[in-house]
């Protein structure tokens, strides 16, 4: 146990995720304006955070390059990364790998301490591995390399069960649980199935909502296809109904992604507030924390404008309140479009998942793995 302040006093309400700084979402991540995106996000608020992972290809490197180039004071931003997932079917939750991964992340990001570290995609490994990883991270916390500890993944039930077991066995609740694609206009299981149990039973301090567009599923153009091809795990039925939803909102003069982002940000700020943080870092009503993801400045500016409107609505601005009301009404109509696919989820891991041994090339240096790093010099 530790006498540090709870994560809810340190976590920003909005974090910029770097999953899009990867060939899953983009064909050439090194060609993205990542430093400009990071600079713009840093200037958007006095409290900002970044979320990354070694699994996201060169994302940690690109985020670290941007932070080193801009060189903001370390106390002006919050930094979260992950351990354990190395590639699609490759995982290593051993103490040795975790320590190596943490040291590599510190070097890539140019910092001496990581504010929050998650065990990444825990549904692909066994509980004993997760428990061991949490204990290893708690050792690193005592060394000052890690501030707060959490778990992340997709299946809400498994995340909840795991968090409860960790609390029961260790007497200490996790600082954070992050689920992705589970609080959107199409699926709200993070609230309906996880929120109460995670907060009240598992004693998790903060519950964080990520991938507000369902990994790109809730976009006018459909799922993203980057350099790795079509990676999205959703089936044809869910994709079709999301395409129908895009057509429905277009008839209303709206883009599906704009409706989806506004709804998720606004409603998670309210519903997730019981396991959230504050807008200003001090006293006040809590808001649910969200992770956003972008590839271009225009996307970021649009989301930041929406977030500003979320804050205005919470402060009682009449026009912002009216815009929220109209968006909520449209989201409610979309439930009829989703029909039986509302709250539908995909299997994670899928039926074809076979865990593989970690390949030797994972031990190569960053320069060997990504010759494109020359572009950053």
C-alpha positions as CSV (number, residue, x, y, z in Angstrom):
1,X,0.0,0.0,0.0
2,X,1.1,3.6,-0.5
3,X,0.2,7.0,0.9
4,X,0.2,8.6,-2.6
5,X,-2.9,10.7,-3.5
6,X,-5.6,8.7,-5.5
7,X,-5.4,8.6,-9.2
8,X,-8.7,10.5,-9.4
9,X,-6.8,13.6,-8.2
10,X,-4.2,13.3,-10.9
11,X,-5.9,11.9,-14.0
12,X,-6.9,14.5,-16.7
13,X,-10.5,14.2,-17.9
14,X,-9.3,13.9,-21.5
15,X,-6.3,11.9,-22.8
16,X,-4.9,11.7,-26.3
17,X,-4.5,8.1,-27.3
18,X,-1.7,7.2,-29.8
19,X,-3.2,3.9,-31.2
20,X,-3.7,5.7,-34.5
21,X,0.1,6.4,-34.7
22,X,0.4,2.9,-36.0
23,X,0.1,0.9,-39.2
24,X,-3.2,-0.6,-38.0
25,X,-4.9,2.7,-38.6
26,X,-2.6,4.3,-41.1
27,X,-0.4,3.2,-44.0
28,X,2.5,5.4,-43.0
29,X,2.5,6.4,-39.3
30,X,5.9,8.2,-39.6
31,X,4.3,10.5,-42.2
32,X,1.6,11.7,-39.8
33,X,1.8,15.2,-38.2
34,X,2.2,13.6,-34.8
35,X,4.4,16.4,-33.3
36,X,1.9,19.1,-34.4
37,X,-1.0,17.0,-32.9
38,X,0.9,16.7,-29.6
39,X,1.7,20.4,-29.6
40,X,-1.9,21.3,-30.2
41,X,-3.2,19.0,-27.5
42,X,-0.7,20.3,-25.0
43,X,-2.0,23.9,-25.7
44,X,-5.7,22.9,-25.3
45,X,-5.8,22.8,-21.5
46,X,-3.7,23.1,-18.4
47,X,-4.4,19.4,-17.7
48,X,-3.7,17.0,-20.5
49,X,-2.8,13.4,-20.7
50,X,-1.4,10.9,-23.3
51,X,-2.1,7.2,-23.6
52,X,0.2,4.9,-25.5
53,X,1.5,1.3,-25.7
54,X,4.5,-0.6,-27.1
55,X,1.9,-2.7,-29.0
56,X,1.0,0.3,-31.0
57,X,4.0,-0.1,-33.4
58,X,6.1,3.1,-33.4
59,X,3.5,5.1,-31.3
60,X,5.7,5.4,-28.2
61,X,8.6,6.5,-30.3
62,X,6.5,9.1,-32.1
63,X,4.9,10.4,-28.9
64,X,8.3,10.5,-27.3
65,X,9.8,12.4,-30.2
66,X,7.0,15.0,-30.1
67,X,7.4,15.5,-26.3
68,X,11.2,15.8,-26.6
69,X,10.9,18.3,-29.5
70,X,8.3,20.4,-27.7
71,X,9.9,19.9,-24.2
72,X,6.9,20.8,-22.0
73,X,7.5,20.8,-18.3
74,X,7.0,17.3,-17.0
75,X,4.4,18.4,-14.5
76,X,2.1,19.8,-17.2
77,X,1.1,16.4,-18.7
78,X,0.0,13.0,-17.6
79,X,1.6,9.9,-19.3
80,X,0.1,6.4,-19.5
81,X,1.5,3.3,-21.3
82,X,1.1,-0.4,-21.1
83,X,3.0,-3.7,-20.7
84,X,2.5,-7.3,-21.8
85,X,1.1,-7.2,-25.3
86,X,3.9,-7.3,-27.9
87,X,2.2,-8.3,-31.1
88,X,-1.2,-9.6,-32.3
89,X,-0.7,-13.1,-30.8
90,X,2.4,-12.5,-28.7
91,X,2.3,-11.7,-25.0
92,X,4.9,-11.6,-22.3
93,X,3.8,-10.9,-18.7
94,X,6.9,-12.2,-17.0
95,X,8.7,-9.9,-14.5
96,X,11.8,-9.8,-16.7
97,X,9.9,-8.6,-19.8
98,X,7.9,-6.1,-17.8
99,X,11.0,-4.5,-16.4
100,X,12.6,-4.4,-19.8
101,X,9.4,-2.9,-21.3
102,X,9.1,-0.2,-18.6
103,X,12.8,0.8,-19.0
104,X,12.3,1.0,-22.8
105,X,9.2,3.1,-22.5
106,X,10.9,5.5,-20.1
107,X,13.7,5.9,-22.7
108,X,11.4,6.2,-25.7
109,X,9.2,8.8,-23.9
110,X,12.1,10.7,-22.4
111,X,10.9,10.6,-18.8
112,X,12.0,9.2,-15.5
113,X,8.5,8.1,-14.4
114,X,5.4,6.7,-16.0
115,X,2.2,8.1,-14.4
116,X,0.0,5.1,-15.1
117,X,0.8,1.6,-16.5
118,X,-1.8,-0.9,-17.6
119,X,-1.5,-4.6,-18.2
120,X,-2.5,-4.6,-21.8
121,X,-5.4,-6.7,-23.2
122,X,-5.6,-9.1,-20.2
123,X,-8.2,-11.3,-21.9
124,X,-5.4,-13.0,-24.0
125,X,-3.5,-14.3,-21.0
126,X,-4.4,-16.2,-17.7
127,X,-5.3,-14.6,-14.4
128,X,-2.2,-15.7,-12.7
129,X,-0.1,-13.9,-15.3
130,X,-2.1,-10.7,-14.7
131,X,-1.8,-11.0,-10.9
132,X,1.9,-11.5,-11.2
133,X,2.2,-8.5,-13.6
134,X,0.3,-6.3,-11.2
135,X,2.6,-7.3,-8.3
136,X,5.7,-6.6,-10.5
137,X,4.3,-3.2,-11.4
138,X,3.7,-2.5,-7.7
139,X,7.4,-3.3,-7.0
140,X,8.4,-0.8,-9.8
141,X,6.0,1.7,-8.2
142,X,8.0,1.4,-5.0
143,X,11.2,2.1,-7.1
144,X,9.6,5.3,-8.4
145,X,9.3,4.3,-12.0
146,X,5.5,3.8,-12.0
147,X,2.9,5.9,-10.3
148,X,-0.4,4.1,-10.8
149,X,-1.4,0.7,-12.0
150,X,-4.3,-0.7,-14.0
151,X,-5.6,-3.3,-16.4
152,X,-7.1,-2.8,-19.9
153,X,-9.0,-4.9,-22.4
154,X,-12.2,-5.4,-24.2
155,X,-14.6,-7.8,-22.4
156,X,-16.3,-5.9,-19.5
157,X,-17.2,-9.0,-17.6
158,X,-13.6,-10.3,-17.6
159,X,-12.2,-6.9,-16.6
160,X,-14.6,-6.7,-13.7
161,X,-14.0,-10.3,-12.5
162,X,-10.2,-9.8,-12.7
163,X,-10.3,-6.5,-10.8
164,X,-12.4,-8.1,-8.1
165,X,-10.0,-11.0,-7.7
166,X,-7.0,-8.7,-7.5
167,X,-8.7,-6.8,-4.7
168,X,-9.7,-9.9,-2.9
169,X,-6.3,-11.5,-3.1
170,X,-4.1,-8.4,-2.4
171,X,-6.3,-6.2,-0.3
172,X,-5.6,-3.3,-2.7
173,X,-7.8,-2.1,-5.5
174,X,-6.5,-1.2,-8.9
175,X,-6.0,2.5,-9.7
176,X,-7.6,2.2,-13.1
177,X,-9.5,-0.1,-15.5
178,X,-9.8,0.9,-19.1
179,X,-12.1,-0.7,-21.6
180,X,-12.4,0.3,-25.2
181,X,-15.5,0.3,-27.5
182,X,-17.8,-0.4,-24.6
183,X,-19.3,3.0,-24.0
184,X,-20.5,4.3,-27.4
185,X,-23.8,5.1,-29.1
186,X,-23.9,1.4,-30.1
187,X,-22.8,-0.3,-26.9
188,X,-22.9,0.9,-23.3
189,X,-21.8,-2.3,-21.4
190,X,-19.0,-0.4,-19.6
191,X,-21.7,1.4,-17.6
192,X,-24.5,-1.2,-17.5
193,X,-22.3,-4.2,-16.7
194,X,-19.1,-2.8,-15.2
195,X,-19.4,0.5,-13.5
196,X,-21.0,-0.4,-10.2
197,X,-19.0,-3.6,-9.7
198,X,-15.7,-2.1,-10.6
199,X,-16.2,0.9,-8.3
200,X,-18.1,-0.6,-5.4
201,X,-16.9,-4.2,-5.3
202,X,-13.4,-4.2,-6.8
203,X,-12.6,-0.7,-5.3
204,X,-11.2,0.6,-8.6
205,X,-10.5,4.3,-8.4
206,X,-10.9,5.4,-12.0
207,X,-12.7,3.7,-14.9
208,X,-11.6,5.1,-18.3
209,X,-13.5,4.9,-21.6
210,X,-11.5,4.5,-24.8
211,X,-12.3,4.2,-28.5
212,X,-15.4,6.2,-28.6
213,X,-16.0,5.3,-32.2
214,X,-15.6,1.5,-31.6
215,X,-12.1,1.4,-33.2
216,X,-13.4,3.4,-36.2
217,X,-16.5,1.3,-36.7
218,X,-18.8,4.3,-36.1
219,X,-17.5,6.5,-38.9
220,X,-19.1,7.6,-42.2
221,X,-16.3,5.8,-44.1
222,X,-16.5,2.6,-41.9
223,X,-13.6,0.8,-40.3
224,X,-10.0,2.1,-41.0
225,X,-7.7,0.0,-43.2
226,X,-4.1,0.8,-42.7
227,X,-0.8,-0.8,-43.7
228,X,-1.8,-4.0,-41.9
229,X,-5.1,-4.4,-43.8
230,X,-8.5,-4.8,-42.3
231,X,-7.8,-5.6,-38.7
232,X,-11.2,-4.8,-37.2
233,X,-12.7,-7.8,-35.3
234,X,-16.4,-6.9,-35.9
235,X,-18.5,-9.1,-38.2
236,X,-20.4,-8.2,-41.4
237,X,-23.8,-7.8,-39.6
238,X,-22.5,-5.2,-37.1
239,X,-20.6,-3.4,-39.9
240,X,-23.7,-3.2,-42.1
241,X,-25.9,-1.8,-39.3
242,X,-23.2,0.8,-38.5
243,X,-23.2,1.7,-42.2
244,X,-27.0,2.1,-42.0
245,X,-26.5,4.3,-39.0
246,X,-24.1,6.5,-41.0
247,X,-26.8,6.9,-43.7
248,X,-29.4,7.7,-41.1
249,X,-27.4,10.5,-39.6
250,X,-26.4,11.8,-43.0
251,X,-30.1,12.2,-43.8
252,X,-30.3,14.3,-40.6
253,X,-27.5,16.5,-41.8
254,X,-24.9,15.0,-39.4
255,X,-21.9,12.8,-39.6
256,X,-22.1,9.6,-37.6
257,X,-18.6,10.2,-36.0
258,X,-19.6,13.6,-34.8
259,X,-22.8,12.4,-33.2
260,X,-20.9,9.4,-31.7
261,X,-18.1,11.5,-30.2
262,X,-20.4,14.1,-28.7
263,X,-22.7,11.5,-27.2
264,X,-19.9,9.4,-25.7
265,X,-18.0,12.4,-24.3
266,X,-21.1,14.1,-22.8
267,X,-22.7,11.0,-21.4
268,X,-19.6,9.3,-20.0
269,X,-18.6,12.6,-18.4
270,X,-21.9,12.3,-16.5
271,X,-22.3,8.5,-16.0
272,X,-18.6,7.7,-15.5
273,X,-18.1,10.6,-13.1
274,X,-18.5,8.3,-10.1
275,X,-15.2,6.7,-11.1
276,X,-13.7,9.8,-12.7
277,X,-11.7,13.0,-12.1
278,X,-12.4,16.7,-12.0
279,X,-12.1,19.2,-14.8
280,X,-9.6,21.5,-13.0
281,X,-7.7,19.1,-10.8
282,X,-9.2,20.5,-7.6
283,X,-12.6,20.3,-5.9
284,X,-15.8,20.0,-7.8
285,X,-18.1,17.5,-9.4
286,X,-16.2,14.6,-11.1
287,X,-16.4,13.7,-14.7
288,X,-15.7,10.4,-16.5
289,X,-12.3,10.3,-18.2
290,X,-12.1,9.5,-21.9
291,X,-9.3,8.6,-24.3
292,X,-9.6,10.2,-27.8
293,X,-7.7,9.1,-30.9
294,X,-6.8,11.1,-34.1
295,X,-4.5,11.0,-37.1
296,X,-4.8,14.6,-38.2
297,X,-5.0,18.1,-36.7
298,X,-8.5,18.6,-38.2
299,X,-9.8,15.6,-36.3
300,X,-8.3,16.8,-33.1
301,X,-9.7,20.4,-33.5
302,X,-13.1,19.0,-34.1
303,X,-13.0,16.8,-30.9
304,X,-11.6,19.6,-28.8
305,X,-14.4,21.9,-30.0
306,X,-16.9,19.2,-29.0
307,X,-15.2,18.8,-25.6
308,X,-15.4,22.6,-25.0
309,X,-19.1,22.4,-25.7
310,X,-19.4,19.5,-23.2
311,X,-17.8,21.7,-20.5
312,X,-20.1,24.6,-21.5
313,X,-23.2,22.4,-21.2
314,X,-22.1,21.3,-17.7
315,X,-21.8,24.9,-16.7
316,X,-25.3,25.6,-17.9
317,X,-24.7,27.4,-21.2
318,X,-28.1,27.4,-22.8
319,X,-27.0,26.9,-26.4
320,X,-24.6,24.1,-25.4
321,X,-27.4,22.4,-23.4
322,X,-29.7,22.6,-26.4
323,X,-27.1,21.1,-28.7
324,X,-26.6,18.3,-26.3
325,X,-30.4,17.7,-26.1
326,X,-30.6,17.5,-29.9
327,X,-27.6,15.1,-30.1
328,X,-29.0,12.9,-27.4
329,X,-32.3,12.7,-29.2
330,X,-30.6,11.7,-32.4
331,X,-28.6,9.0,-30.5
332,X,-31.8,7.7,-29.1
333,X,-33.2,7.3,-32.6
334,X,-30.1,5.4,-33.6
335,X,-31.0,2.7,-31.1
336,X,-33.8,1.8,-33.5
337,X,-31.4,1.6,-36.4
338,X,-29.0,-0.7,-34.5
339,X,-31.9,-2.8,-33.4
340,X,-30.7,-6.3,-32.3
341,X,-27.2,-5.1,-32.8
342,X,-27.4,-2.6,-30.0
343,X,-25.0,-3.7,-27.2
344,X,-23.7,-6.4,-29.5
345,X,-20.0,-7.2,-28.9
346,X,-17.4,-9.3,-30.8
347,X,-15.4,-12.1,-29.3
348,X,-12.0,-11.2,-27.8
349,X,-10.0,-13.2,-28.3
350,X,-11.6,-14.6,-31.4
351,X,-12.0,-18.3,-32.1
352,X,-8.9,-18.3,-34.3
353,X,-6.6,-17.0,-31.5
354,X,-3.6,-19.1,-30.9
355,X,-1.0,-17.7,-28.5
356,X,2.5,-17.7,-30.1
357,X,6.0,-17.7,-28.6
358,X,7.5,-14.2,-28.6
359,X,9.6,-13.9,-31.8
360,X,13.4,-13.1,-31.4
361,X,13.0,-10.0,-33.6
362,X,11.1,-8.3,-30.8
363,X,14.4,-7.9,-29.1
364,X,15.8,-5.8,-31.9
365,X,16.6,-2.1,-31.3
366,X,14.1,0.5,-32.3
367,X,16.3,1.6,-35.2
368,X,16.4,-1.9,-36.5
369,X,12.6,-2.4,-36.2
370,X,11.8,1.0,-37.8
371,X,14.3,2.3,-40.3
372,X,11.8,5.1,-40.8
373,X,13.0,6.7,-37.6
374,X,15.5,8.4,-39.8
375,X,12.6,10.7,-40.8
376,X,12.5,12.0,-37.3
377,X,16.1,13.3,-37.3
